[in-house]
Amino acid sequence: MFRKTHAAAAAVLVASATIFPFAGSAQNRQPSANPLEITLSPYRIPTAVQRSGSAVTVINAVEIERSNPATLSDVLRQVPGLSVTQAGGPGQASSILIRGANAGQTLVLLDGVRINDPSGPSGEFDASMIAPAIIERIEVLRGPQSALYGSDAIGGVVHIITKKGRGAPVASIRTEAGSYGTMNTIGSFAGAQGAWSYAFSGMAQRIEGFSNYGYRIGRIERASRPLEKDATTRYGGLGRIGYDPGTGFRFDLGVVSTYTRAEYDSAFGTHPDTPNVGTRRFYQVHAKAELDTLSDRFTHSLQIFANRSDRVFFTRDYFGPLAAPGQAFETRNGFTGDRYGVEYQGRLKLDAFGSLMLGSRFERERAHSNTQNIAPTPSPRRQDFVGHQDTASLFGLWQLPVGERLLLSLAGRHDKVSDSRSFNTWRATAAYSLNETGTRLRASIGTGGKAPSLFQRFSPLYGTASLRPEDSIGADAGIEQSLINGRLTLSVGVFMNRFRDLIDFQSNPARCRVGQNFGCYVNVARASTSGIELSGKAILIEDYLTVSGSYTYLQAKDKSTNLTLARRPQHSGRVAMEFTPIVGLLISPSVQLFGERFSSANERNRLAPYARFDIYSEYTLNKTFKLHARVENITNARYQDVFNYGTPGRAFYGGVTATW
């Protein structure tokens, strides 16, 4: 059961959504028409969200700024159908799961380039690698999208788009301080001059933090000596330059670099509160050129890219009933993943027959890891595994408008992975608009595929070179209704997914090759997910009060056991308000609700449901200065994302933004 205080807070917000519309109707104000919001991800070309046949959520720069700038995880938690698990406080490993799919089945793009870590066990993306300060918007595309984006896009796609210069030059500095020894500073400078545009952004962050193991978990704090704090330091930077002379040729160059140093705990052994330190570095460079030909009817795009994920962990573990700090086992583990390649995309406009997009892509992934014993007996650094694979892809998309109301699309893709099986995927979508009634219908169906990770194939201890790609089929349908002249918008969607040939670790050596005495990776697992996604937004009093909310019901089952998959809440939701009592002042309370879930497979280590109540406020002093403040977890709710890992209590933050 939720605590009474948490339930009461949620009830106040929900009740407001039903009471205040009557107050709003008494106001003599006309709501603004809902503008068309342009998204890139559903069709790989700019398209209005209202014309997308797939479920897509866009998080803009304002929403990112009002979220916790310390972590990308908090920004993403507001998306329906998406859940984030974080093993402790800021800077700790974070996983993204869309509609119940595994973390490695969520594809993450940065300016169109995949950034899933090639050295990760399943090639998953770690949200702690990216600093929110470099982000302008995030597009979350739910459902199988491998037909357009290839491997890993089984659950969906998270597309992170960095800041880009436009208009007159603008510089800003935002600084914040608060609980847990938090200091955070973000600076940016962006604009355009003639054909050139530019954007530069950087951040520096220091958080003293709290113990990731056991913090605010009563049974652990009572049984343990005082827990040590686990601090986090992060730096990040972005440089992006564009060129568009208006002649049909465009060029874009971007460089991103982030560094995170985070202390963490092993959370097992005789002394689980260990003084471990991990560093994560991420680098990316991309260059993209576009050319319009045939009187702008045929557009060509060529992108080259390279990125690197570099992780190093210094681990100190204690074993045995008499283990003491002087009897530690210290190791250094390093993981490096590289990716580079080139992609071509061409789009041909066919007038009444819509448009045809064709493309090809070549990508090479490399990964290696190493281990070094530091204590009690030092040893030279030894290589654990090394591997690489090339992926060559062909893809196409046909968009066909039928009249002015209906937009159909059909996409297909072929991916060939070196020394492995190729796989084919497809997707079909439909979007239908009834502008007279403010109704939009959408539907999609498609397949997904995921190539085995380098670790799953090439690890000497556990790898299986002959693994098959994972595959899935999924469908969704939804309706969006606008009412009261756009003052109220409601959305309902249903979805289902079926997963086959999932790669799982098998501890039975009999199914493995000779020498794999502890187990190996095999294609054995099957799973299914289904659910409902609800969202809505109501302008209760024009220019004064807005309420928004979302809810997701999820069934995620392991088909071999019929047990719930780990870390998938059956119920989750969010309710938020935006209240502007006077010009320049914004007050935005929100409640996040999560139902029961299990931290481990086979429904082990139950995590209790919880509700977290936050409030954000900002006041614009003048054109230059803006003050802001946040209170997180106002009711001091105790909860866990991962079993035995702590989460923040009541916390206060405040700062100022200067823009000129």
Secondary structure per residue as TSV (DSSP state, phi and psi in degrees):
chain	resnum	aa	ss	phi	psi
A	1	M	-	360.0	142.8
A	2	F	-	-68.9	151.4
A	3	R	-	-63.3	150.6
A	4	K	H	-61.0	-36.6
A	5	T	H	-65.0	-37.9
A	6	H	H	-68.8	-45.0
A	7	A	H	-63.7	-37.8
A	8	A	H	-65.0	-41.3
A	9	A	H	-62.3	-42.9
A	10	A	H	-65.8	-39.0
A	11	A	H	-63.9	-38.0
A	12	V	H	-60.4	-44.4
A	13	L	H	-69.1	-42.9
A	14	V	H	-65.9	-41.3
A	15	A	H	-63.2	-34.1
A	16	S	H	-60.6	-32.8
A	17	A	H	-66.7	-23.6
A	18	T	H	-97.4	-22.5
A	19	I	H	-87.6	-46.0
A	20	F	H	-72.1	-22.9
A	21	P	H	-55.5	-31.8
A	22	F	H	-70.0	-34.9
A	23	A	H	-67.6	-39.1
A	24	G	H	-64.9	-33.8
A	25	S	H	-68.5	-18.6
A	26	A	T	-81.6	-11.3
A	27	Q	S	-81.4	137.9
A	28	N	-	-88.8	64.1
A	29	R	-	-130.7	146.6
A	30	Q	-	-106.2	121.0
A	31	P	-	-66.2	148.2
A	32	S	-	-71.7	146.2
A	33	A	-	-65.5	143.9
A	34	N	-	-68.7	117.3
A	35	P	-	-73.6	156.5
A	36	L	-	-73.4	126.0
A	37	E	-	-101.2	127.8
A	38	I	E	-93.0	132.9
A	39	T	E	-126.2	153.9
A	40	L	S	-103.1	-32.4
A	41	S	T	-69.4	-42.3
A	42	P	T	-60.3	-30.7
A	43	Y	T	-128.9	7.8
A	44	R	S	66.5	8.0
A	45	I	S	-137.9	155.2
A	46	P	-	-59.6	125.0
A	47	T	E	-145.7	143.5
A	48	A	E	-64.3	137.4
A	49	V	G	-54.8	-36.9
A	50	Q	G	-65.7	-13.8
A	51	R	G	-103.1	7.8
A	52	S	-	-86.6	131.4
A	53	G	S	-84.3	-11.5
A	54	S	S	-101.8	156.7
A	55	A	E	-75.0	122.9
A	56	V	E	-138.4	139.5
A	57	T	E	-122.7	133.3
A	58	V	E	-112.8	126.0
A	59	I	E	-106.4	114.7
A	60	N	-	-89.6	178.2
A	61	A	H	-61.7	-37.1
A	62	V	H	-64.7	-43.8
A	63	E	H	-65.9	-36.2
A	64	I	H	-65.6	-42.4
A	65	E	H	-62.7	-33.9
A	66	R	H	-84.0	-8.5
A	67	S	S	-87.0	175.3
A	68	N	-	-67.2	114.0
A	69	P	T	-72.9	-3.4
A	70	A	T	-77.1	-20.3
A	71	T	-	-151.7	138.2
A	72	L	H	-67.9	-26.8
A	73	S	H	-57.9	-44.1
A	74	D	H	-66.4	-29.4
A	75	V	H	-66.4	-38.9
A	76	L	H	-82.4	-18.0
A	77	R	T	-63.9	-18.1
A	78	Q	T	-81.8	-4.1
A	79	V	S	-85.6	127.9
A	80	P	T	-60.5	141.9
A	81	G	T	79.1	-0.2
A	82	L	E	-118.6	133.8
A	83	S	E	-126.2	147.7
A	84	V	E	-125.2	131.8
A	85	T	E	-116.7	133.3
A	86	Q	E	-129.8	126.1
A	87	A	S	-84.0	70.2
A	88	G	S	114.5	-150.1
A	89	G	S	-87.1	-165.7
A	90	P	T	-55.8	142.3
A	91	G	T	88.5	-7.1
A	92	Q	S	-88.2	160.0
A	93	A	-	-56.8	131.5
A	94	S	E	-129.4	136.3
A	95	S	E	-117.3	144.6
A	96	I	E	-112.5	126.5
A	97	L	E	-123.0	125.8
A	98	I	E	-110.6	123.5
A	99	R	T	51.7	36.7
A	100	G	T	84.4	-3.7
A	101	A	-	-70.3	160.5
A	102	N	-	-65.8	161.3
A	103	A	G	-60.9	-36.8
A	104	G	G	-73.1	-6.8
A	105	Q	G	-102.7	16.0
A	106	T	E	-110.2	118.1
A	107	L	E	-87.5	130.9
A	108	V	E	-116.5	127.7
A	109	L	E	-112.8	145.1
A	110	L	E	-122.6	108.0
A	111	D	T	53.6	42.8
A	112	G	T	84.7	-0.6
A	113	V	E	-109.6	129.6
A	114	R	E	-67.4	138.4
A	115	I	-	-126.6	14.9
A	116	N	-	-57.7	140.7
A	117	D	-	-76.1	115.2
A	118	P	T	-63.2	-20.7
A	119	S	T	-93.3	-2.6
A	120	G	S	-72.1	155.0
A	121	P	T	-53.9	-40.7
A	122	S	T	-119.5	17.6
A	123	G	-	69.8	28.0
A	124	E	-	-79.0	162.2
A	125	F	-	-95.6	136.8
A	126	D	-	-104.4	113.3
A	127	A	G	-64.6	-16.6
A	128	S	G	-73.4	-8.1
A	129	M	G	-77.2	-20.7
A	130	I	S	-112.5	132.1
A	131	A	-	-86.3	125.3
A	132	P	G	-59.0	-21.3
A	133	A	G	-62.9	-21.8
A	134	I	G	-91.2	-2.0
A	135	I	E	-95.5	135.5
A	136	E	E	-98.6	-38.7
A	137	R	E	-158.9	159.8
A	138	I	E	-131.5	132.0
A	139	E	E	-114.9	124.5
A	140	V	E	-111.1	115.4
A	141	L	E	-107.4	117.1
A	142	R	E	-101.3	145.7
A	143	G	S	102.4	166.0
A	144	P	-	-60.4	126.1
A	145	Q	-	-130.7	20.3
A	146	S	H	-64.5	-24.9
A	147	A	H	-61.1	-28.2
A	148	L	H	-103.6	-30.1
A	149	Y	H	-121.4	-3.5
A	150	G	-	81.7	-149.8
A	151	S	T	-59.2	147.8
A	152	D	T	85.5	-18.3
A	153	A	T	-86.3	49.7
A	154	I	T	-83.0	-50.9
A	155	G	S	-78.0	-33.8
A	156	G	E	158.4	-169.0
A	157	V	E	-132.0	133.4
A	158	V	E	-109.9	113.5
A	159	H	E	-107.1	112.0
A	160	I	E	-95.5	122.7
A	161	I	E	-113.7	122.4
A	162	T	E	-80.4	169.0
A	163	K	-	-64.9	145.5
A	164	K	-	-136.9	139.6
A	165	G	-	-76.6	143.1
A	166	R	-	-161.8	148.3
A	167	G	S	71.9	-160.6
A	168	A	S	-66.0	148.8
A	169	P	-	-58.8	134.8
A	170	V	E	-134.2	131.2
A	171	A	E	-118.5	144.9
A	172	S	E	-148.1	150.0
A	173	I	E	-133.3	129.1
A	174	R	E	-124.0	125.0
A	175	T	E	-126.9	147.8
A	176	E	E	-148.2	144.6
A	177	A	E	-141.0	157.4
A	178	G	E	175.1	-154.1
A	179	S	T	-59.0	161.1
A	180	Y	T	58.2	31.7
A	181	G	T	61.8	40.0
A	182	T	E	-86.5	130.1
A	183	M	E	-134.2	126.8
A	184	N	E	-143.0	127.2
A	185	T	E	-131.9	132.3
A	186	I	E	-127.8	133.2
A	187	G	E	-130.2	146.5
A	188	S	E	-149.9	154.4
A	189	F	E	-146.2	121.6
A	190	A	E	-149.2	155.4
A	191	G	E	169.1	-167.4
A	192	A	E	-145.7	148.0
A	193	Q	E	-141.4	107.8
A	194	G	T	64.6	-128.2
A	195	A	T	-80.7	-10.4
A	196	W	E	-99.2	143.5
A	197	S	E	-130.7	155.2
A	198	Y	E	-151.9	150.8
A	199	A	E	-151.0	128.0
A	200	F	E	-131.1	133.7
A	201	S	E	-146.4	146.8
A	202	G	E	-153.7	159.5
A	203	M	E	-146.3	152.3
A	204	A	E	-134.5	135.3
A	205	Q	E	-144.6	138.0
A	206	R	E	-138.0	127.1
A	207	I	E	-132.3	119.8
A	208	E	E	-69.0	-32.4
A	209	G	E	74.4	-158.3
A	210	F	E	-147.6	171.2
A	211	S	-	-66.8	124.0
A	212	N	T	-66.7	-33.9
A	213	Y	B	-88.5	120.1
A	214	G	T	82.5	-3.9
A	215	Y	T	-63.6	125.7
A	216	R	T	61.9	23.9
A	217	I	-	-109.5	105.4
A	218	G	H	-53.7	-47.5
A	219	R	H	-62.9	-29.0
A	220	I	H	-82.5	-44.1
A	221	E	H	-65.1	-33.4
A	222	R	H	-70.9	-30.7
A	223	A	H	-93.9	-8.1
A	224	S	S	-113.3	158.0
A	225	R	S	-68.9	169.4
A	226	P	-	-51.1	131.8
A	227	L	-	-82.8	140.0
A	228	E	-	-81.8	151.1
A	229	K	-	-76.7	148.2
A	230	D	E	-115.5	107.6
A	231	A	E	-87.1	159.4
A	232	T	E	-134.3	135.8
A	233	T	E	-126.5	134.2
A	234	R	E	-141.2	139.8
A	235	Y	E	-129.9	146.2
A	236	G	E	-154.2	150.8
A	237	G	E	-150.8	154.2
A	238	L	E	-139.5	137.9
A	239	G	E	-133.2	127.7
A	240	R	E	-141.7	130.0
A	241	I	E	-128.7	135.3
A	242	G	E	-126.8	154.9
A	243	Y	E	-137.6	122.1
A	244	D	-	-146.1	93.3
A	245	P	-	-80.3	-1.0
A	246	G	S	83.3	14.6
A	247	T	S	-100.7	4.8
A	248	G	S	97.4	-2.5
A	249	F	E	-111.2	133.3
A	250	R	E	-135.4	146.9
A	251	F	E	-140.3	141.3
A	252	D	E	-140.0	132.8
A	253	L	E	-130.2	128.9
A	254	G	E	-136.2	142.2
A	255	V	E	-130.9	131.3
A	256	V	E	-129.7	138.7
A	257	S	E	-144.5	131.9
A	258	T	E	-135.6	149.5
A	259	Y	E	-138.1	130.0
A	260	T	E	-131.2	128.7
A	261	R	E	-117.2	117.3
A	262	A	E	-133.2	129.2
A	263	E	E	-78.5	147.2
A	264	Y	E	-149.2	170.2
A	265	D	-	-117.0	144.7
A	266	S	-	-69.9	-32.4
A	267	A	-	64.8	23.7
A	268	F	-	-152.4	173.1
A	269	G	S	87.1	-173.9
A	270	T	S	-67.6	-36.4
A	271	H	-	-124.1	85.1
A	272	P	-	-71.4	-19.3
A	273	D	S	-86.3	78.6
A	274	T	-	-99.0	150.7
A	275	P	-	-84.9	61.6
A	276	N	E	-88.1	154.8
A	277	V	E	-136.5	132.6
A	278	G	E	-125.9	141.0
A	279	T	E	-119.8	140.4
A	280	R	E	-129.4	127.2
A	281	R	E	-122.9	140.1
A	282	F	E	-136.1	134.3
A	283	Y	E	-133.3	141.7
A	284	Q	E	-149.5	142.2
A	285	V	E	-135.3	136.8
A	286	H	E	-141.2	149.6
A	287	A	E	-134.7	133.0
A	288	K	E	-135.1	131.7
A	289	A	E	-122.9	138.5
A	290	E	E	-126.7	144.7
A	291	L	E	-140.6	125.9
A	292	D	E	-92.6	129.8
A	293	T	E	-129.9	174.4
A	294	L	T	52.1	50.9
A	295	S	T	56.5	45.0
A	296	D	T	70.1	12.7
A	297	R	T	-86.1	-22.7
A	298	F	E	-128.6	111.6
A	299	T	E	-107.9	129.6
A	300	H	E	-109.3	141.8
A	301	S	E	-136.0	132.7
A	302	L	E	-131.8	126.0
A	303	Q	E	-128.1	133.9
A	304	I	E	-116.2	148.7
A	305	F	E	-154.7	158.7
A	306	A	E	-157.8	139.9
A	307	N	E	-148.0	162.7
A	308	R	E	-141.2	134.7
A	309	S	E	-113.3	124.0
A	310	D	E	-127.9	117.2
A	311	R	E	-123.8	134.1
A	312	V	E	-133.0	130.4
A	313	F	E	-125.4	126.9
A	314	F	E	-104.0	112.0
A	315	T	E	-114.1	134.3
A	316	R	E	-123.4	116.5
A	317	D	E	-120.2	150.2
A	318	Y	-	-123.2	132.4
A	319	F	-	-128.5	151.6
A	320	G	S	93.4	151.5
A	321	P	T	-64.8	-24.1
A	322	L	T	-106.3	14.2
A	323	A	-	-63.5	141.2
A	324	A	-	-136.7	166.0
A	325	P	G	-52.6	-29.9
A	326	G	G	-77.0	-5.9
A	327	Q	G	-115.0	42.3
A	328	A	-	-86.8	151.2
A	329	F	E	-104.6	113.1
A	330	E	E	-112.0	132.8
A	331	T	E	-136.0	157.4
A	332	R	E	-119.3	124.2
A	333	N	E	-121.4	126.7
A	334	G	E	-119.4	142.0
A	335	F	E	-136.4	127.8
A	336	T	E	-130.2	129.2
A	337	G	E	-126.3	128.0
A	338	D	E	-117.4	147.2
A	339	R	E	-144.4	134.4
A	340	Y	E	-152.0	155.3
A	341	G	E	175.5	-169.1
A	342	V	E	-144.9	146.5
A	343	E	E	-139.4	135.1
A	344	Y	E	-114.9	140.1
A	345	Q	E	-141.1	130.3
A	346	G	E	-124.4	139.7
A	347	R	E	-126.6	125.8
A	348	L	E	-113.9	123.5
A	349	K	E	-81.6	130.0
A	350	L	-	-115.7	22.5
A	351	D	G	55.0	-119.3
A	352	A	G	-64.3	-19.0
A	353	F	G	-93.5	13.9
A	354	G	-	83.0	-132.6
A	355	S	E	-147.2	153.2
A	356	L	E	-123.8	125.0
A	357	M	E	-115.2	128.1
A	358	L	E	-127.3	144.7
A	359	G	E	-155.7	166.3
A	360	S	E	-145.0	156.2
A	361	R	E	-149.8	139.6
A	362	F	E	-125.9	132.8
A	363	E	E	-142.2	137.5
A	364	R	E	-116.9	132.3
A	365	E	E	-115.7	137.9
A	366	R	E	-133.1	147.3
A	367	A	E	-150.9	146.9
A	368	H	E	-152.3	154.3
A	369	S	E	-136.8	157.1
A	370	N	E	-147.0	158.8
A	371	T	E	-134.1	143.6
A	372	Q	E	-140.1	126.7
A	373	N	E	-79.6	130.8
A	374	I	E	-105.4	-40.2
A	375	A	E	-149.5	153.2
A	376	P	S	-77.9	-16.0
A	377	T	S	-120.2	108.2
A	378	P	-	-63.8	150.6
A	379	S	-	-144.6	159.3
A	380	P	-	-65.9	159.1
A	381	R	-	-70.3	131.0
A	382	R	E	-121.9	147.0
A	383	Q	E	-83.6	131.3
A	384	D	E	-90.8	-50.0
A	385	F	E	-155.4	154.4
A	386	V	E	-145.8	140.8
A	387	G	E	-166.7	161.0
A	388	H	E	-150.8	156.9
A	389	Q	E	-151.7	148.2
A	390	D	E	-108.1	142.5
A	391	T	E	-125.8	120.8
A	392	A	E	-110.2	131.1
A	393	S	E	-132.2	146.7
A	394	L	E	-126.9	135.2
A	395	F	E	-146.2	158.1
A	396	G	E	-153.2	155.0
A	397	L	E	-144.4	130.2
A	398	W	E	-114.9	120.0
A	399	Q	E	-103.7	127.4
A	400	L	E	-127.8	107.0
A	401	P	E	-77.7	135.6
A	402	V	E	-115.4	99.6
A	403	G	T	70.1	-156.8
A	404	E	T	-97.3	-6.0
A	405	R	T	-102.6	-35.3
A	406	L	E	-109.6	131.9
A	407	L	E	-124.8	119.4
A	408	L	E	-106.7	152.5
A	409	S	E	-146.5	149.3
A	410	L	E	-139.7	126.2
A	411	A	E	-128.4	151.1
A	412	G	E	-148.3	155.8
A	413	R	E	-153.1	145.5
A	414	H	E	-123.1	125.1
A	415	D	E	-119.0	125.6
A	416	K	E	-114.0	116.1
A	417	V	E	-101.2	131.5
A	418	S	T	-58.6	137.3
A	419	D	T	54.9	29.8
A	420	S	S	-148.8	175.4
A	421	R	-	-76.4	141.8
A	422	S	-	-79.6	163.4
A	423	F	E	-145.7	148.8
A	424	N	E	-115.2	141.9
A	425	T	E	-136.5	159.3
A	426	W	E	-147.5	162.5
A	427	R	E	-153.9	140.1
A	428	A	E	-129.8	139.4
A	429	T	E	-136.6	159.5
A	430	A	E	-145.7	136.0
A	431	A	E	-131.5	129.1
A	432	Y	E	-129.5	128.6
A	433	S	E	-116.6	133.2
A	434	L	E	-116.1	89.0
A	435	N	T	-64.9	-28.7
A	436	E	T	-63.1	-34.2
A	437	T	T	-108.0	-0.2
A	438	G	T	69.4	32.0
A	439	T	E	-108.8	137.2
A	440	R	E	-131.7	127.2
A	441	L	E	-109.3	143.9
A	442	R	E	-143.9	153.5
A	443	A	E	-157.4	148.8
A	444	S	E	-151.2	153.1
A	445	I	E	-147.9	141.4
A	446	G	E	-172.1	177.2
A	447	T	E	-117.5	157.5
A	448	G	E	-129.5	155.7
A	449	G	E	-143.3	149.0
A	450	K	E	-140.7	118.3
A	451	A	-	-70.8	148.5
A	452	P	-	-57.6	145.9
A	453	S	-	-73.6	164.1
A	454	L	H	-62.7	-38.5
A	455	F	H	-65.4	-42.6
A	456	Q	H	-64.9	-27.2
A	457	R	H	-91.0	-40.0
A	458	F	H	-114.2	-0.2
A	459	S	-	-63.3	123.8
A	460	P	T	-60.9	-32.2
A	461	L	T	-81.9	-38.6
A	462	Y	T	-126.1	-9.8
A	463	G	-	-73.1	153.0
A	464	T	-	-133.5	108.1
A	465	A	T	-65.4	-24.9
A	466	S	T	-92.3	14.8
A	467	L	-	-58.1	142.8
A	468	R	-	-90.2	155.3
A	469	P	-	-64.3	145.4
A	470	E	E	-72.2	150.5
A	471	D	E	-142.6	160.3
A	472	S	E	-152.2	164.4
A	473	I	E	-135.1	138.2
A	474	G	E	-147.3	155.5
A	475	A	E	-145.2	152.8
A	476	D	E	-150.4	161.3
A	477	A	E	-150.9	147.7
A	478	G	E	-156.4	165.6
A	479	I	E	-136.0	137.6
A	480	E	E	-122.8	129.7
A	481	Q	E	-125.2	128.2
A	482	S	E	-103.9	131.6
A	483	L	E	-130.3	163.9
A	484	I	T	52.8	53.0
A	485	N	T	55.9	38.9
A	486	G	T	85.6	0.9
A	487	R	T	-70.8	-27.9
A	488	L	E	-128.3	128.7
A	489	T	E	-126.8	128.9
A	490	L	E	-125.0	144.7
A	491	S	E	-138.5	134.6
A	492	V	E	-131.6	132.2
A	493	G	E	-140.6	148.3
A	494	V	E	-124.1	151.3
A	495	F	E	-149.5	159.5
A	496	M	E	-150.1	148.9
A	497	N	E	-143.4	144.5
A	498	R	E	-127.2	129.2
A	499	F	E	-115.5	136.0
A	500	R	E	-130.7	161.6
A	501	D	E	53.9	33.1
A	502	L	E	-65.4	139.5
A	503	I	E	-85.8	124.2
A	504	D	E	-135.0	156.4
A	505	F	E	-83.4	126.1
A	506	Q	E	-108.4	119.2
A	507	S	-	-83.8	-1.2
A	508	N	-	-87.5	108.4
A	509	P	G	-60.4	-20.2
A	510	A	G	-64.0	-23.2
A	511	R	G	-93.9	5.1
A	512	C	S	-115.2	171.7
A	513	R	-	-78.9	166.2
A	514	V	T	-59.5	133.6
A	515	G	T	99.5	-16.2
A	516	Q	-	-91.5	78.0
A	517	N	T	-79.3	-12.5
A	518	F	T	-108.3	1.1
A	519	G	-	119.4	179.2
A	520	C	E	-162.1	173.8
A	521	Y	E	-90.1	133.9
A	522	V	E	-141.2	159.3
A	523	N	E	-85.7	93.7
A	524	V	E	-130.9	-23.0
A	525	A	E	-89.8	150.5
A	526	R	E	-133.9	147.9
A	527	A	E	-150.2	163.2
A	528	S	E	-142.4	146.1
A	529	T	E	-136.2	149.3
A	530	S	E	-157.5	161.0
A	531	G	E	175.3	-172.9
A	532	I	E	-130.9	138.1
A	533	E	E	-121.4	124.9
A	534	L	E	-120.7	142.2
A	535	S	E	-153.0	156.7
A	536	G	E	-162.6	158.6
A	537	K	E	-146.1	132.5
A	538	A	E	-129.6	125.7
A	539	I	E	-87.5	97.7
A	540	L	E	-76.7	-45.4
A	541	I	E	-133.5	112.1
A	542	E	T	-51.2	129.2
A	543	D	T	71.2	1.2
A	544	Y	T	-122.4	-47.9
A	545	L	E	-142.7	125.9
A	546	T	E	-131.0	140.2
A	547	V	E	-123.7	136.0
A	548	S	E	-134.9	156.4
A	549	G	E	-161.3	161.8
A	550	S	E	-149.5	154.0
A	551	Y	E	-148.3	139.3
A	552	T	E	-128.7	128.7
A	553	Y	E	-108.0	126.0
A	554	L	E	-132.1	130.0
A	555	Q	E	-112.2	116.4
A	556	A	E	-129.4	111.2
A	557	K	E	-123.8	140.8
A	558	D	E	-79.2	117.3
A	559	K	T	-68.5	-22.6
A	560	S	T	-79.0	-25.3
A	561	T	T	-118.9	-16.2
A	562	N	T	61.6	25.3
A	563	L	E	-100.5	156.2
A	564	T	E	-68.9	135.8
A	565	L	-	-66.8	150.3
A	566	A	T	-65.6	140.8
A	567	R	T	63.9	28.9
A	568	R	-	-113.1	103.3
A	569	P	-	-70.8	137.1
A	570	Q	S	-69.9	-35.5
A	571	H	E	-124.4	133.7
A	572	S	E	-153.3	152.3
A	573	G	E	-170.8	174.1
A	574	R	E	-152.4	137.5
A	575	V	E	-127.6	134.7
A	576	A	E	-141.6	151.8
A	577	M	E	-122.2	152.3
A	578	E	E	-127.5	111.6
A	579	F	E	-117.0	125.0
A	580	T	-	-120.8	83.7
A	581	P	S	-68.4	-32.8
A	582	I	S	-137.2	161.5
A	583	V	T	-59.8	129.1
A	584	G	T	93.6	-13.1
A	585	L	E	-109.5	126.4
A	586	L	E	-120.3	132.3
A	587	I	E	-124.9	122.8
A	588	S	E	-132.2	93.1
A	589	P	E	-83.7	153.6
A	590	S	E	-151.1	152.9
A	591	V	E	-129.1	127.6
A	592	Q	E	-107.0	132.9
A	593	L	E	-124.7	133.9
A	594	F	E	-133.5	132.7
A	595	G	-	-83.9	-175.4
A	596	E	-	-61.7	143.1
A	597	R	E	-153.7	174.9
A	598	F	E	-120.9	133.1
A	599	S	E	-74.9	-27.0
A	600	S	E	-122.6	163.4
A	601	A	T	-63.5	162.1
A	602	N	T	61.4	33.5
A	603	E	T	53.9	47.1
A	604	R	E	-107.5	153.9
A	605	N	E	59.0	70.5
A	606	R	E	-63.3	138.3
A	607	L	E	-110.9	127.0
A	608	A	-	-71.3	152.3
A	609	P	-	-67.1	158.0
A	610	Y	E	-156.4	163.5
A	611	A	E	-130.3	133.7
A	612	R	E	-117.6	126.4
A	613	F	E	-107.5	118.8
A	614	D	E	-122.4	161.8
A	615	I	E	-145.7	135.3
A	616	Y	E	-121.1	141.5
A	617	S	E	-143.3	145.2
A	618	E	E	-144.6	150.5
A	619	Y	E	-136.3	122.3
A	620	T	E	-86.9	112.8
A	621	L	-	-75.0	-46.2
A	622	N	S	-162.1	-166.3
A	623	K	S	-65.6	-19.3
A	624	T	S	-100.1	-42.5
A	625	F	E	-115.3	140.3
A	626	K	E	-138.6	131.3
A	627	L	E	-98.0	147.4
A	628	H	E	-144.3	154.9
A	629	A	E	-148.8	149.4
A	630	R	E	-135.4	140.2
A	631	V	E	-123.2	119.1
A	632	E	E	-106.4	143.3
A	633	N	S	53.4	56.8
A	634	I	T	-54.8	-38.7
A	635	T	T	-85.3	3.8
A	636	N	-	58.1	40.5
A	637	A	-	-62.7	139.7
A	638	R	-	-99.3	124.2
A	639	Y	-	-153.9	168.1
A	640	Q	-	-135.1	138.1
A	641	D	S	-87.3	-37.2
A	642	V	S	-130.7	137.8
A	643	F	T	-54.3	127.7
A	644	N	T	75.2	3.9
A	645	Y	B	-103.8	132.6
A	646	G	-	-77.0	162.8
A	647	T	-	-135.9	159.2
A	648	P	-	-65.4	146.6
A	649	G	-	-90.6	-157.9
A	650	R	S	-59.7	129.5
A	651	A	E	-140.9	146.1
A	652	F	E	-123.6	137.0
A	653	Y	E	-140.3	146.8
A	654	G	E	-153.7	154.6
A	655	G	E	-170.1	-171.5
A	656	V	E	-140.2	145.3
A	657	T	E	-119.2	129.7
A	658	A	E	-114.3	127.9
A	659	T	E	-130.9	132.1
A	660	W	-	-149.5	360.0
